[in-house]
Amino acid sequence: MGLFSSLLGQDGKRFIKRKDSDAGEAGRALEELRSSLYNELRTSEGAKRQQQRFCGPFVAMSFNFMVAVGIILGNKLVMGKVGFNYPIFLTLIHYTTAWVLLAIFKSFAMLPVSPPSKSTPFSSLFALGAVMAFASGLANTSLKHNSVGFYQMAKIAVTPTIVIAEFILFRKTISFSKVVALVVVSFGVAVATVTDIEFNLFGACVAIAWIIPSAINKILWSNLQQQGNWTALALMWKTTPVTIFFLVALMPWLDPPGVLSFKWDLNNTTAVLISALLGFLLQWSGALALGATSATSHVVLGQFKTCVILLGGYLLFGSDPGFVSIIGVIVALCGMSVYTSLNVKPSIEKSSSLLPDQLPSVKPKSAEDEEKTKPISEENSSVV
């Protein structure tokens, strides 16, 4: 032992002690990091911070856009080629699949924690679940019984309904420049898509009845996530059973008879299940987008999706929507660009104003600090 100590010398002993101390500090830091991550994921506030960190407005809206395009193709396959003409029952399958997947997440402790029950009254969650059933079910029913042009007219009417409802419920106002941008967007989408308006009394009643639930649904999703510490998945877990209950109640009234006689072979069942999986992703991505932005921005995103599909078909596949429709798409995209810039500008100004305050102040070293650090640096250089 004496020979070993003499070979190491004083510098070697100090080096070993320093390494042991560094290893202990690294272990403590790793343990603190592990505990902090656990606390982040097992509390509603921490889960909300993680959602905001990894799923900002751009990521959430891009995710929702891609899934929305996918489910359009999926529903076309199910209702067109497969011939599944039961829109309420299809919506019920979507939400039942979503609830089963959420139950699996919960069993593996992958579902974010919900806020305390006293922070959000049950009546708010019940209202959101009920409104969601009417919004989703009536949307599919309207698409079945109306022409595309009339369906788009109803979608355009959702925008002013949201503005009015937010003012009535929360006294929320928007600037005149945003109003002008939204008018330009709505006008452009109307010119681009409203080319085949066909009036059907039952379809018109369904479309009109869908407008208000659709607007309230988006407002509640956005408000509960932004005002309360709700994440998208936690809110879906609480409200989906209520939605399923109301969809079951709507089926006898809005779906045609004969759903049990549908040919449930392997191909048809696979197509319906793919549509259901896309429906879950659409609900999740829509909730993320509403939590990260606002109800009005989510409607504009839906109109942007319509314009991109029309313009993409014209540029990539040679479809001819007509000169007037192309002009309408361009006008709508210009209005969307202005609306987006008006939304982004305040956040940029806020972050730039907060940046100088957040920078750490660097204090100049005093002579005593330099004297204290000098021996340490010399000691480290001698060890190396």
C-alpha positions in Angstrom: 0.0 0.0 0.0 2.9 2.3 0.8 4.5 1.5 -2.5 1.3 2.3 -4.3 0.9 5.6 -2.5 4.5 6.6 -3.3 4.0 5.8 -6.9 0.9 7.9 -7.2 2.2 10.9 -5.2 0.1 13.8 -4.0 -1.1 14.8 -7.4 -2.4 11.3 -8.1 -4.3 11.2 -4.9 -5.9 14.5 -5.6 -6.8 13.3 -9.1 -8.5 10.1 -7.8 -10.5 12.0 -5.1 -11.6 14.5 -7.7 -12.8 11.7 -10.0 -14.7 10.1 -7.2 -16.4 13.4 -6.4 -17.3 14.0 -10.0 -18.8 10.5 -10.2 -20.9 11.2 -7.1 -22.1 14.5 -8.5 -23.0 12.9 -11.8 -25.0 10.2 -10.0 -26.9 12.7 -8.0 -27.6 14.8 -11.1 -28.9 11.8 -12.9 -31.1 10.9 -10.0 -32.5 14.4 -9.8 -33.1 14.4 -13.6 -35.0 11.1 -13.3 -37.1 12.3 -10.5 -37.9 15.6 -12.2 -39.0 13.8 -15.4 -41.2 11.5 -13.4 -42.8 14.5 -11.7 -43.3 16.2 -15.0 -45.1 13.2 -16.5 -47.2 12.3 -13.4 -48.7 15.8 -12.8 -51.2 17.6 -15.0 -49.0 20.7 -15.0 -45.9 18.8 -16.0 -47.7 16.9 -18.7 -49.1 20.1 -20.1 -45.6 21.6 -20.2 -44.3 18.6 -22.1 -47.1 18.9 -24.6 -46.4 22.6 -25.2 -42.6 21.8 -25.4 -42.8 19.0 -28.0 -46.0 20.0 -29.8 -46.0 23.7 -30.6 -48.4 25.4 -33.0 -46.4 24.5 -36.2 -46.0 20.8 -35.3 -49.6 20.4 -34.1 -51.1 22.1 -37.1 -48.8 20.2 -39.6 -49.8 16.9 -37.8 -53.5 17.8 -38.1 -53.2 18.8 -41.7 -51.5 15.5 -42.8 -54.0 13.3 -40.9 -57.0 15.3 -42.3 -55.8 14.7 -45.8 -55.4 11.0 -45.0 -58.8 10.6 -43.5 -60.5 12.3 -46.5 -59.0 9.5 -48.7 -59.9 6.9 -46.1 -63.5 8.0 -45.8 -63.8 8.2 -49.6 -62.7 4.6 -49.7 -65.1 3.5 -46.9 -68.2 5.4 -48.1 -67.5 5.1 -51.8 -65.8 1.9 -52.8 -66.7 -0.1 -49.8 -70.3 1.3 -49.7 -70.5 1.8 -45.9 -73.3 4.4 -46.0 -73.8 4.8 -42.2 -72.1 8.0 -41.2 -73.2 8.0 -37.5 -72.2 4.4 -37.0 -68.8 5.1 -38.7 -68.3 8.0 -36.3 -69.2 5.7 -33.4 -66.6 3.2 -34.6 -64.0 6.0 -34.7 -64.7 7.1 -31.2 -64.9 3.6 -29.8 -61.6 2.7 -31.3 -60.1 5.9 -29.8 -61.5 5.0 -26.4 -60.0 1.5 -26.6 -56.6 2.9 -27.6 -56.7 5.4 -24.7 -57.6 2.5 -22.3 -54.5 0.7 -23.6 -52.4 3.8 -23.0 -53.8 4.1 -19.5 -53.0 0.5 -18.7 -49.4 1.0 -19.6 -49.3 4.3 -17.6 -48.7 6.2 -20.9 -51.8 8.4 -20.5 -51.1 11.9 -19.1 -52.6 12.7 -15.7 -55.8 14.7 -15.6 -56.1 17.9 -13.5 -58.0 17.6 -10.2 -61.7 17.1 -10.6 -62.5 20.3 -8.6 -60.5 22.4 -11.2 -62.9 21.5 -14.0 -66.6 20.9 -13.3 -68.1 17.7 -14.7 -70.7 19.8 -16.5 -68.0 21.2 -18.8 -66.6 17.8 -19.7 -70.1 16.5 -20.2 -71.0 19.4 -22.4 -67.8 19.0 -24.5 -68.5 15.2 -25.0 -72.1 15.9 -26.1 -71.2 18.7 -28.4 -68.4 16.6 -29.9 -70.9 13.9 -30.8 -73.2 16.3 -32.6 -70.3 18.1 -34.3 -68.7 14.9 -35.7 -71.9 12.9 -36.4 -73.7 15.8 -38.1 -70.6 16.6 -40.2 -70.5 13.1 -41.7 -74.3 13.2 -42.2 -74.2 16.6 -43.9 -71.4 15.4 -46.2 -73.6 12.4 -47.2 -76.8 14.3 -47.9 -75.5 17.6 -49.3 -73.5 18.5 -52.3 -69.8 19.5 -51.8 -70.7 23.2 -52.5 -73.4 23.3 -49.8 -71.2 21.5 -47.4 -68.4 24.1 -47.9 -70.9 26.9 -47.4 -71.7 25.5 -44.0 -68.0 25.2 -43.1 -67.5 28.8 -44.1 -70.3 29.8 -41.7 -68.4 28.3 -38.8 -65.9 31.1 -38.8 -68.2 34.0 -37.9 -70.1 31.7 -35.5 -66.9 31.1 -33.6 -66.1 34.9 -33.4 -69.6 35.6 -32.2 -69.7 32.7 -29.7 -66.3 33.6 -28.2 -67.5 37.2 -27.7 -70.7 36.0 -26.0 -69.1 33.4 -23.8 -65.7 34.9 -23.0 -65.9 38.6 -24.2 -63.1 37.8 -26.5 -62.6 40.2 -29.4 -60.3 40.2 -32.4 -58.8 43.1 -34.3 -60.3 44.7 -37.4 -57.3 43.6 -39.5 -57.9 39.9 -38.6 -61.6 40.3 -39.4 -60.7 41.6 -42.9 -58.3 38.7 -43.3 -60.9 36.2 -42.3 -63.4 37.8 -44.7 -60.9 37.5 -47.6 -60.2 33.8 -46.7 -63.9 32.9 -46.5 -64.6 34.7 -49.8 -61.7 33.0 -51.6 -62.8 29.5 -50.3 -66.4 30.2 -51.4 -65.3 31.2 -54.9 -63.0 28.2 -55.1 -65.4 25.5 -53.8 -69.0 26.6 -54.1 -69.6 25.6 -57.6 -72.3 22.9 -57.3 -74.8 24.1 -54.7 -77.8 21.8 -54.7 -80.6 22.4 -52.1 -82.0 19.5 -50.2 -84.3 20.2 -47.3 -83.1 17.4 -45.0 -79.4 18.0 -45.9 -79.8 21.8 -45.4 -81.4 21.2 -41.9 -78.5 18.9 -41.0 -75.9 21.4 -42.2 -77.4 24.3 -40.3 -77.8 22.2 -37.2 -74.1 21.3 -37.5 -72.7 24.9 -37.5 -73.2 25.8 -33.9 -72.1 22.5 -32.4 -69.0 22.6 -34.6 -68.1 26.1 -33.4 -68.8 25.4 -29.7 -66.8 22.1 -29.9 -63.6 24.0 -31.2 -64.0 26.7 -28.6 -64.4 24.3 -25.7 -61.4 22.2 -26.8 -59.2 25.3 -27.1 -60.4 26.9 -23.9 -60.1 23.9 -21.6 -56.6 23.1 -22.7 -55.4 26.7 -22.5 -57.2 27.8 -19.3 -57.0 24.5 -17.4 -54.0 22.1 -17.3 -55.6 19.6 -19.7 -53.6 17.7 -22.3 -55.2 16.5 -25.5 -55.1 12.8 -24.5 -56.3 13.4 -21.0 -59.3 15.4 -22.2 -60.1 12.8 -24.9 -60.1 10.1 -22.2 -62.6 12.0 -20.0 -65.0 13.1 -22.8 -65.0 10.1 -25.3 -67.5 7.9 -23.2 -70.0 10.8 -23.3 -69.5 11.2 -27.0 -70.1 7.5 -27.6 -73.3 7.6 -25.5 -74.8 10.4 -27.6 -73.7 8.8 -30.9 -75.6 5.7 -30.0 -78.6 7.9 -29.3 -78.3 9.6 -32.7 -78.0 6.4 -34.8 -81.7 5.5 -35.0 -82.6 9.0 -36.1 -79.9 9.8 -38.7 -78.6 6.5 -40.0 -80.5 4.3 -42.5 -81.5 0.8 -41.5 -79.5 -2.2 -42.5 -76.2 -1.8 -40.7 -76.2 -5.3 -39.4 -76.7 -6.7 -43.0 -73.5 -5.0 -44.2 -71.0 -7.4 -45.6 -68.3 -7.5 -42.9 -65.6 -9.4 -44.9 -61.8 -9.0 -44.4 -61.4 -6.2 -47.0 -64.3 -4.1 -45.8 -63.5 -4.6 -42.1 -59.8 -3.6 -42.8 -60.9 -0.4 -44.6 -63.3 0.5 -41.7 -60.6 -0.1 -39.1 -58.0 2.0 -41.1 -60.6 4.8 -41.2 -61.1 4.4 -37.4 -57.4 4.6 -36.7 -57.1 7.7 -38.9 -60.2 9.1 -37.0 -58.3 8.7 -33.7 -55.3 10.5 -35.1 -57.5 13.2 -36.5 -59.2 13.7 -33.1 -55.8 13.8 -31.3 -54.1 16.1 -33.8 -57.1 18.4 -33.9 -57.1 18.6 -30.1 -53.4 19.4 -30.1 -53.9 22.1 -32.7 -56.7 23.7 -30.8 -54.7 23.6 -27.6 -51.7 25.2 -29.3 -53.6 27.9 -31.3 -57.2 28.9 -31.2 -60.6 27.8 -32.6 -60.5 30.4 -35.4 -57.0 29.4 -36.4 -58.1 25.7 -36.6 -61.0 26.7 -39.0 -58.5 28.6 -41.2 -56.3 25.5 -41.2 -59.3 23.4 -42.4 -59.9 26.0 -45.2 -56.2 25.9 -46.1 -56.4 22.1 -46.4 -59.3 22.5 -48.9 -57.3 25.0 -51.0 -54.2 22.8 -51.0 -56.2 19.8 -52.2 -57.7 21.8 -55.0 -54.4 23.4 -56.0 -52.5 20.1 -55.6 -54.9 18.3 -57.9 -54.5 21.0 -60.5 -50.7 21.1 -60.4 -49.9 17.4 -59.8 -52.7 15.5 -61.4 -53.9 17.8 -64.2 -57.5 18.2 -62.8 -59.3 21.3 -64.1 -61.4 22.9 -61.3 -61.8 26.0 -63.5 -60.1 29.4 -63.7 -62.5 31.0 -61.2 -61.7 28.3 -58.6 -58.0 28.8 -59.0 -58.4 32.5 -58.5 -60.5 31.8 -55.4 -57.7 29.5 -54.0 -55.1 32.2 -54.6 -57.2 34.9 -52.9 -57.9 32.5 -49.9 -54.2 31.7 -49.6 -53.3 35.4 -49.6 -55.8 36.0 -46.8 -54.4 33.0 -44.8 -50.9 34.4 -45.1 -52.0 37.8 -43.8 -54.0 36.2 -40.9 -51.0 34.0 -40.0 -48.6 36.9 -40.0 -51.0 38.9 -37.7 -51.1 36.0 -35.3 -47.3 35.4 -35.3 -46.3 39.1 -35.0 -47.4 39.6 -31.3 -45.6 36.4 -30.2 -42.4 37.5 -31.9 -42.6 40.9 -30.3 -43.3 39.4 -26.9 -40.3 37.0 -27.2 -38.0 39.7 -28.3 -39.1 42.0 -25.4 -38.5 39.2 -22.9 -35.2 38.2 -24.3 -32.9 40.8 -22.7 -34.5 40.2 -19.3 -34.0 36.5 -19.5 -30.2 36.7 -20.4 -28.1 35.9 -17.3 -26.0 38.8 -16.1 -22.3 38.2 -16.3 -20.4 39.7 -13.4 -16.7 40.6 -13.9 -14.4 38.6 -11.8 -12.8 40.2 -8.8 -9.2 39.9 -7.9 -10.1 37.5 -5.1 -12.0 35.2 -7.5 -9.0 35.2 -9.9 -6.7 34.3 -7.0 -9.0 31.5 -6.0 -9.3 30.0 -9.5 -5.6 30.4 -10.3 -4.3 27.5 -8.0 -7.1 25.3 -9.3 -6.2 25.9 -12.9 -2.5 25.3 -12.1 -3.3 22.1 -10.2 -5.4 20.8 -13.1 -2.7 21.6 -15.6 -0.2 19.7 -13.5 -2.5 16.7 -13.2 -3.0 16.5 -17.0 
